[in-house]
Amino acid sequence: MTLHVLDTEVSHGESNMEKDIFLAENISSNEIILRFYRWQPYCISLGANQKFNDINLADAKRDGLDMVKRPTGGRAVLHSEELTYSVIFPEGFLTPRQIYNEVNFALKRGLVMYDFNLSEIELENQNNLSRMYKESKTITCFSTSAKSELKYKGKKLVGSAQRKFKNSILQHGSILCGNFHKRIINYLNIDESQREIIKKQMDNRTIDLNEILNQNIDYDKLIASLATGFDEYFANRISLLNMELNNKAQITIS
């Protein structure tokens, strides 16, 4: 099993999503693909089943924001001051639930490598999804946390979503590096009372690396740390699986 790490740098929303889909549809059975990317211009993405009329498209266009639908589920995200990851597994390596859980453990390892002050990051242990989708505040992804998502001192730091393709499973997510994502409330088609509720909830429930570390984020160092953390975590995971199967395998970065 080989791990391929890609840094595709900065692109617009449609290109970023098309690359994720292409990789998910063309992965081989003996590889894992880990990709990092950013967004220019800043972009609002909607979950696959979310409606565009949740967003004031005219205001978003006026302010130079891009718009795109993700192939995955979940709610609206303003991709701005963040590093986005995507990871694609061949079907049958792990279950979707296992992937969601273990990818976040791997991301945590990489974040701690970036800065040891991030060692307080933990995985959400409550499953809030059923409640989340019943509440109007969940027009936005970062209004609440799903089980196994990464939090720092109770506040959400990484939001992720997943989709199963014919022969693969794609998971991608936003690692918050600044607080610009909160401005999504300016583009929601909701009344002012709802807007104020969501604003308070995002202030209370989200945090970013800049706020935690009180420093500008070195994206090159962050990518390198995450790639190393991911490689080490899944090298160990594959070793454990192979012990169970009395088989041998090796994972390498190419």
DAPENOR-V855878 format. One record per run of one state. SS is the DSSP state (2 for helix, 1 for strand, 0 for the rest). FROM is the first residue (numbers start at 0). TO is the last residue. If there is no record, write none. Layout:
# DAPENOR-V855878
SS	FROM	TO
SS	FROM	TO
This chain:
# DAPENOR-V855878
0	0	0
1	1	10
0	11	11
2	12	25
0	26	29
1	30	38
0	39	41
1	42	45
0	46	50
2	51	53
1	54	54
0	55	55
2	56	61
0	62	64
1	65	68
0	69	74
1	75	78
0	79	80
1	81	89
0	90	94
2	95	113
0	114	114
2	115	119
1	120	122
0	123	127
2	128	131
0	132	134
2	135	138
1	139	139
2	140	142
0	143	148
1	149	151
0	152	153
1	154	155
0	156	156
1	157	163
0	164	166
1	167	175
0	176	178
2	179	186
1	187	187
0	188	190
2	191	204
1	205	205
0	206	207
2	208	212
0	213	217
2	218	244
0	245	251
1	252	252
0	253	253
